[in-house]
Every structure is written in C-alpha cells, then in structure tokens.
C-alpha cells in the first residue's frame, strides 16, 4: 500500500447500517488506532452516542453536511489527525453525496501528501434499496460512486429478491464488488486497507474489475465489444474498448478536456489504456473534476493489449464519447516516444 494514512469514506442511505459496521470495525482486535469522523444532520448528534466505547478518537459534525457546508471544517480537522492515528474513517450523513468528500483528499496539498483515500464504501439496505433508488438521487449517487458495496440486511429478503437487487446495483455501478451481509458482518480484511481507490491494485487483484463476469450487466465479451447501460436516477455507465493502440498525447488531451468540460456529470471514470510504442499500461481514474493517471506496470507476456474505459455519470453521450475515444487511435509513427506531450492531470 503506502506509508500514508489510509482513509475510508463510509456512506449509504439512511438506515443502511453504517453505524453497525463502524462499531464492528472499532470493536475488532486489529491493533490499530482509528480516528472516526461522524457527520449527521441536526444540531443534536445521535450517531456518536451509538458508537462503541473505545479508545479511538471520535469527532462529530452536526452543523451541516460535510459534502458541502462544513467541508472546510473537515479539512482542518483531518489535518489535526495526521500524526496520532493509523487510519481514518469518515462516516457521512445518509443524504450525502460522497464525491465531494472523496475530492477533499485530492484538493488539499497537506492531505494529499499525508493520506491516501483507501475506499468509498457504500452500505445498502436490501429491504429498502429498490424504492430508494426510484425516489432518491442521493441513494443512486452513493451506489454509483462506491468502489465497493456492502449489501446489508440480506436476511430480510428472499434469495430471488437478492439476485434482483444485485443485478440492479450492478447496472448502476458495474465496477464495485458487492459483499452480502447481515448486520454488516463482512470480514474486515475485505473492506479495509484494500486499495479500493487504487485502480492498479484492484485490477491486479481482480482481473475482471473492469469486465464483469459473463452474463452480468456491463460484461465485455471476448471480442471486447462496446456496450453501455442506462440506469436509475438518470445515471448511466458507458464502456469503451479498443484493440488498436492509442496515441498518448491524444488520449491524455481528450481525457483532460473531457473532465474539464463534463466533470460535474461524471461521478467516476476508470480505465487502462494501451499506448502505442509504450510497454507500460496507462492507468487513469477520475472523480468529477479531478483526473489522475500514470504509466504503471509493463504489459505481461501473453497478456492481450487493449484499452478499456468505464464512465459512470449523468448526461453521458455514448456516441460523442465513442467518437472522441476513436479519434485518439494512434496513426503509424505517432506513438508516445514521438510526441512527448503530457497534459496536466496525467503523468508518466
């Protein structure tokens, strides 16, 4: 992982079981000291009284939502936690948009240097998630933005209902693994310090991370056919693939311009790019207006070289995305070695 302090953002709609999971984390004999930041609506805090009595530091924000009105307070508080703790957990209010919370760890220089966003974990109440996806923008955004989902309270629904719920969640977010749970009883090794926000690590551990299993929504077939899906709350996922190498300067410029112009509508984007005349894979991820990418490991012997991108967001124009992507295909002699160009946001 890293010597930076890992941060887990714990989100989920009202009543999903966030506090139950938080108590499990704090009660386990893991030998680590966690700082916990709890955010809830209302001037009188309740969640803090429901959290297990441990030696961990507990800080409450009750005067607004940390995704907007008290974000500055969150940054100042986090800066004060950087020397005394092994890890940090931020539990958002059930009505929070997790994207601005996640962005906090990229826009503040001191936090970016000392912390690493390990995961945005969304809890889902199996008994109530389907109607919430139908009537709540926040519930849909929380699911779409997650890098892992805890499908909680599975004992309250039938097996057939669970199957249907998982299919709905995967249509909304084809990237995130789903952990079934009763009373948030997921092995902590699956949830914490797993590098969920580290695309390279996830792809190395889960080769199908950007390609769900056959028969699942979003599956890219053996010939890497393109596909897209439209989902709840106006959220869509668009998958783009190509077997032909990409021009490094072209793909970097396109991604940078795309995020700059449409970043408000792009909840998440991730991808692995095959660059012409380059033996390393270009790996990128984007969170709203923030774009990160770098040339990482070498393509393995026998590994199929291809480019795979997934966008999750609103108002996504599949045809325009496809056209922009296709325009980045390298022409002979126009590989990375010849261009040397690297737009802001992506590094070699």
Order of alpha helices (4+ residues) and beta strands (2+ residues): beta-alpha-beta-alpha-beta-alpha-beta-alpha-alpha-beta-alpha-alpha-beta-alpha-beta-alpha-alpha-beta-beta-alpha-beta-beta-beta-beta-alpha-alpha-beta
